[in-house]
């Protein structure tokens, strides 16, 4: 199953990003077989991060929640998130490199 996880971060997350950014990137790399796409979101180009987005391929929503609990950003920050089941339009079109 494919899921989209949308994160909303309070301004205090910027300090967490600075302190734990490398550990977060290592976590994403270690789970790249399940977290297919990940990245920060901003309200404007060059602005502060206000959240993030993951596209996850996992067996269940419980597995997605388990991944969240392992992420250093989630462990040290106050992130809010939504998990949605994602059905990709254009099934024959590859969007991941």
Secondary structure, DSSP 8 states (H G I E B T S, - for coil): -EEEEEEE--TTHHHHHHHHHHHHHHHHHHTTTTEEEEEEEESSTTS-EEEEEEEEE-S-HHHHHHHHHH-HHHHHS--EEEEEE---SSTTS----
